[in-house]
């Protein structure tokens, strides 16, 4: 199979991919064309069908399609110009080849996350993490399988777990570096901060926003999930519950970034910084992987709010 991460400019392609998105648009001259997002387990690829000729059979989003065309470079990223297309037939593909997945072992990551959770000493917070990440088997499975985003960063199977583990490890370092931080509160918040994404996003192959995700969003949903579990733990202190919920509500840092509250606790500040750092580092990594041969400017990125490029490779003296 010719995986997306192996494609290079000027390659000729005859391959099956998952059509993640399909949009019918018009050129400036008023001619209809299709704008597609193709996907396999290694990533996604922008594709265009400029000529809607008889060689383009009917298909819809989330269909597996056999495409023929050529790879070009447009504004620093690869693009496939499709000349022929048909729906793939049963037996021609293995669905698992088309689900993007974390580069790390999911079970190993989850074991490491549980190790961090086990280090939380405050008994009520420890009990909360046990309720969520050990005893709730449905949540555990969903948490392992979910992505952390539809498209911005960690948009793959295991992405939510990978992102959460990274944020928790960053927060563990912060707690060691800055003794004023309440480590138990911060690590619990880090492990729980994106738990609402298990309801905000659907599982693959769709990986799209649910009604709950569109109407409520993962931050408020996450606080609701945590509140449900807290009510099952006898004697859970109200002060700790409110501080934990605040960290979740404020973890995007700014009102304009979707946080219902701005950080008022030092732990909330630390969590928002760790969340932002990991999201941006992963965004840069995915940009570089999507343009492996491009050492120039890669164009404007919405999350980074900047035109970006790879760092110059300096020769050793």
Secondary structure, 3 states (H helix, E strand, C coil): CCCHHHCCCCCEEEEEEEEEEEEEEECCCCCEEEEEEEEECCEEEEEEECCCCCCECCCCCCCEEEEEEEEEEECCEEEEEEEEEEECCCCCCCHHHHCCECCCCHHHHHHHHHHHHHCCCCHHHHHHHHHHHHHCHHHHHHHHHCCCCCCCCCCCECHHHHHHHHHHHHHHHHHHHCCCCCHHHHHHHHHHCCCCHHHHECCCCCCCECHHHHHCCHHHHHHHHHHHHHCCCCCCCHHHHHHHHHHHHCCCCCHHHCCCCCCCCHHHHHHHHHHHHHHHHHHHHHHHHHCCCCCCEEEEECCCCEEEECCCCCCCC
